[in-house]
Structure formats: C-alpha cells, structure tokens
Amino acid sequence: MPIYQLSDSYVFPNPAMAEPDGLLAVGGDLNPLRLIEAYSNGIFPWYSDDQPILWWSPDPRMVLFPNDFRRHKSLKKVVESGIFKVSFDRMFEKVIELCGKVTREDQEGETWITDDMKQAYIELHHMGIAHSVEVYHEDNLVGGLYGLSLGRTFFGESMFHTVTDASKVALWYLVDRLSELEFDIIDVQQETNHLKSLGANSINRKEFLHLLSQSLKKEGIIGNWDK
C-alpha cells in the first residue's frame, strides 16, 4: 500500500490505511494546528533528522488507564521519602531538551526529538496544550516527562531520568494529577516492557480510536498546570 503524501491542508488519511508497522503518511509540517489534528485522530510524528516527517498510527496501541497504574511498594517508598520534589509546567523547554539528550534503555540509535520537534512542542506548550512534569533532587532537575493534553486524553511523548526512579516518580505524579482532573486515558503509543511493568496495556487501534473520540468530546484542561 503506498504511503500517503500530506498536502498543505491539515488533512490525514484514515488511520486504518496505515502500514502494518503503523506508518501512515509522510510530509507536511509541524504546525501546531496540524499536530492537534493529528493527535485528535490518533496519529503522531516520529522521525529522524535525515528523514522527512513520518506520521504513525500503530496497531496495537499501548495505553495506560490512570486506575491501572501500578504503585509498586518500592516506588511508593521512594515517593513518600520526600527525596524528590515535583512541579508541573515550570521547565518545559529543559525537560524536552533532556528527553532528547539522555539515552534511555529502550532507545535505539539517535533521538527522534529533532530541533523542529522541540520548537513545535514548545509552541504547543505556550498554547497551554503541551505539559511537563519536573522532578528535582537537591534542587537539580533529574527527571521528567512531557506530552499533550486534548479533551481528557494525555498523549505521553517522552521521559528522562539521570537519577534512578526519577522518571517513575514523574509518572506517579502525572497519574495523580490526571486522576484529579478525571482524565480517561494516557496514550503511551508503543509497547515497552518498562511501561508494561507500570500497568500499561496494548489495545487494538479501533478500540483506542473509539476511546479517544469519546474523550475528546469532554472539555479540555488548557493552560498552565502548575499549582
């Protein structure tokens, strides 16, 4: 099946047209309006500097329902110890920068967070749509994550840590915040053993898109999440 070439209009093909590996379309740009349209249809960009922009809608899709988050005793002990301090939306640009620089165990090759990607998501952050969680140890930023919020769905993009458990702590606090805000689902895109161990599960694309469409009917939480 040929890969769909995007035009200047912010229109995407039906995700069911994706290749078996999830690749759906190529080209276009990272304009915030295009990105919002993409995520609203279960599509996200993922590519390297030496590639055109590639758009994906994998099947199956890994998701984490807030109530399914596994609060392992060891992690609960770390959270309750108070060795980490946590904030929201205070250092978005630094978080996305470190997500692109700090190598993860499940990462193969160079980071996919290109300079253009950074700028696009920083713009979404300024629009109150992209958010970050920051984790500090002794006043140093040692972990965090960022993603997008549309309707009552959070689209997790990337996380990092330079101190053991820091990214897990970020996810712990994110789940707490999303539960308070009555979010339905956290999209974590592709399966990893790490996220599976924390309660994420894979569902088929059709089910994911149905859950997403229902969630997008609800009022979004736009603006800075710091409090």
C-alpha positions as CSV (number, residue, x, y, z in Angstrom):
1,M,0.0,0.0,0.0
2,P,1.5,3.4,-1.0
3,I,2.3,5.9,1.8
4,Y,0.0,8.9,1.8
5,Q,1.8,12.2,0.9
6,L,0.4,15.1,3.0
7,S,-0.6,18.3,1.3
8,D,-0.7,21.9,2.7
9,S,-4.1,21.3,4.2
10,Y,-4.3,19.7,7.7
11,V,-6.0,16.5,6.5
12,F,-4.9,13.0,7.3
13,P,-5.9,9.7,5.8
14,N,-7.9,7.2,7.8
15,P,-5.6,5.5,10.4
16,A,-6.8,2.1,9.1
17,M,-4.8,2.8,6.0
18,A,-1.5,2.6,7.9
19,E,1.2,0.0,7.1
20,P,1.5,-3.0,9.4
21,D,4.2,-1.2,11.3
22,G,1.9,1.8,11.8
23,L,3.4,4.2,9.2
24,L,0.5,6.2,7.7
25,A,1.8,9.3,6.0
26,V,4.8,11.4,5.1
27,G,5.5,15.1,4.6
28,G,3.6,18.1,5.8
29,D,4.9,20.2,8.6
30,L,4.8,20.5,12.4
31,N,2.4,23.4,12.5
32,P,0.6,23.3,15.9
33,L,-2.8,23.1,14.1
34,R,-1.6,20.1,12.1
35,L,-0.3,18.4,15.2
36,I,-3.6,19.0,17.1
37,E,-5.4,17.5,14.1
38,A,-3.0,14.5,14.0
39,Y,-3.3,13.7,17.7
40,S,-7.1,14.1,17.6
41,N,-7.1,11.3,15.1
42,G,-4.7,9.0,16.9
43,I,-1.7,10.0,14.7
44,F,1.7,11.3,15.8
45,P,5.0,12.3,14.2
46,W,8.2,10.2,14.7
47,Y,11.2,10.6,12.5
48,S,14.9,11.4,12.5
49,D,16.8,14.4,11.2
50,D,17.8,12.6,8.0
51,Q,14.2,11.7,7.2
52,P,11.1,13.5,6.0
53,I,8.4,13.9,8.6
54,L,6.8,10.5,9.2
55,W,3.3,10.1,10.7
56,W,2.3,7.0,12.6
57,S,-0.8,5.2,14.0
58,P,0.3,1.8,15.3
59,D,-1.9,-1.2,15.9
60,P,-1.9,-2.3,18.6
61,R,-1.6,0.9,20.7
62,M,-0.2,0.9,24.2
63,V,-2.2,2.9,26.7
64,L,-2.3,3.4,30.5
65,F,-5.6,4.0,32.2
66,P,-4.9,6.0,35.4
67,N,-6.6,3.5,37.6
68,D,-4.4,0.7,36.3
69,F,-1.1,2.4,37.2
70,R,0.9,0.0,39.4
71,R,2.1,1.7,42.5
72,H,4.8,-0.7,43.4
73,K,5.8,-0.7,47.1
74,S,9.4,0.2,46.3
75,L,8.3,3.2,44.3
76,K,5.7,4.2,46.9
77,K,8.5,4.2,49.4
78,V,10.6,6.5,47.2
79,V,7.7,8.9,46.7
80,E,6.9,9.0,50.4
81,S,10.5,9.5,51.4
82,G,10.4,13.1,50.1
83,I,13.9,12.8,48.4
84,F,12.3,14.2,45.2
85,K,10.4,17.4,44.6
86,V,8.0,17.7,41.7
87,S,6.5,20.5,39.7
88,F,4.4,21.0,36.6
89,D,5.0,23.2,33.6
90,R,7.9,25.2,35.2
91,M,10.7,23.9,33.0
92,F,9.1,22.5,29.8
93,E,11.9,23.6,27.5
94,K,14.6,22.0,29.7
95,V,12.5,18.8,30.0
96,I,12.2,18.4,26.3
97,E,15.8,19.2,25.8
98,L,16.9,16.5,28.3
99,C,14.4,14.0,26.8
100,G,16.3,14.4,23.6
101,K,19.8,14.1,25.1
102,V,19.5,11.5,27.9
103,T,19.7,7.9,26.4
104,R,17.0,5.5,27.6
105,E,17.4,1.7,27.9
106,D,14.7,1.2,25.2
107,Q,16.2,3.7,22.8
108,E,17.8,2.6,19.6
109,G,20.1,4.9,17.6
110,E,19.8,8.7,17.7
111,T,17.0,10.6,19.3
112,W,13.8,11.3,17.3
113,I,13.3,14.6,19.1
114,T,14.7,16.9,16.4
115,D,15.2,20.7,16.8
116,D,12.0,21.2,14.7
117,M,10.1,18.8,17.0
118,K,11.3,20.7,20.1
119,Q,10.2,24.1,18.7
120,A,6.8,22.7,17.7
121,Y,6.0,21.3,21.1
122,I,7.4,24.4,22.9
123,E,4.8,26.3,20.8
124,L,2.1,23.9,21.9
125,H,3.2,24.4,25.5
126,H,2.8,28.2,25.1
127,M,-0.7,27.5,23.8
128,G,-1.4,25.6,27.1
129,I,-1.7,22.2,25.3
130,A,1.7,20.6,25.9
131,H,2.7,20.0,29.5
132,S,5.7,18.8,31.5
133,V,6.4,17.2,34.9
134,E,9.7,18.0,36.5
135,V,11.5,16.0,39.2
136,Y,14.2,17.5,41.3
137,H,16.8,16.1,43.7
138,E,18.8,18.6,45.8
139,D,17.5,21.4,43.5
140,N,18.8,19.7,40.4
141,L,16.4,18.6,37.6
142,V,17.0,14.8,37.5
143,G,13.8,13.5,35.7
144,G,10.7,14.4,33.9
145,L,8.3,13.8,31.1
146,Y,6.2,15.8,28.6
147,G,3.2,15.3,26.5
148,L,0.0,16.8,25.1
149,S,-3.5,17.2,26.6
150,L,-6.6,17.1,24.4
151,G,-10.0,16.5,25.8
152,R,-9.4,14.2,28.7
153,T,-6.6,12.3,27.0
154,F,-3.0,12.8,27.8
155,F,-0.6,11.9,25.0
156,G,2.7,10.9,26.6
157,E,5.7,11.8,24.3
158,S,8.9,11.1,26.2
159,M,10.5,10.9,29.6
160,F,14.0,11.0,31.0
161,H,16.0,10.5,34.2
162,T,19.5,11.0,35.4
163,V,18.8,9.6,38.9
164,T,17.2,6.2,39.5
165,D,13.4,6.2,39.7
166,A,13.1,9.9,38.8
167,S,11.0,9.3,35.7
168,K,8.8,6.8,37.5
169,V,8.2,9.5,40.1
170,A,7.2,11.9,37.3
171,L,4.7,9.4,36.0
172,W,3.4,8.8,39.5
173,Y,2.6,12.5,40.0
174,L,1.2,12.8,36.4
175,V,-1.2,9.9,37.1
176,D,-2.3,11.6,40.3
177,R,-2.9,14.9,38.5
178,L,-4.8,13.3,35.7
179,S,-6.9,11.3,38.1
180,E,-7.8,14.6,39.9
181,L,-8.8,16.0,36.5
182,E,-10.8,12.9,35.6
183,F,-8.8,12.0,32.6
184,D,-9.8,8.9,30.7
185,I,-6.5,7.6,29.2
186,I,-2.8,8.1,28.8
187,D,-1.6,7.3,25.3
188,V,2.0,5.9,25.5
189,Q,2.0,5.0,21.8
190,Q,4.2,1.9,21.5
191,E,4.8,-1.0,23.8
192,T,7.8,-1.1,26.1
193,N,8.5,-3.6,28.9
194,H,9.1,-0.6,31.3
195,L,5.6,0.9,30.8
196,K,4.0,-2.6,30.8
197,S,5.5,-3.2,34.3
198,L,3.8,0.0,35.4
199,G,0.3,-1.0,34.3
200,A,0.2,0.0,30.6
201,N,-1.5,-2.4,28.2
202,S,-1.9,-2.7,24.4
203,I,-5.3,-2.4,22.8
204,N,-6.2,-2.5,19.2
205,R,-6.4,0.7,17.1
206,K,-10.1,0.6,16.6
207,E,-10.7,0.5,20.4
208,F,-8.2,3.2,21.0
209,L,-9.8,5.5,18.4
210,H,-13.2,4.9,19.9
211,L,-11.9,5.8,23.4
212,L,-10.1,8.8,22.1
213,S,-13.2,10.1,20.2
214,Q,-15.3,9.8,23.4
215,S,-12.6,11.6,25.5
216,L,-12.3,14.4,23.0
217,K,-15.9,15.3,23.5
218,K,-15.1,16.4,27.0
219,E,-13.8,19.8,27.9
220,G,-10.0,20.0,27.8
221,I,-7.8,21.4,30.6
222,I,-6.0,24.2,28.8
223,G,-3.3,26.4,30.4
224,N,-0.5,26.1,32.9
225,W,-0.8,23.1,35.2
226,D,1.5,24.5,37.9
227,K,-0.1,24.8,41.3
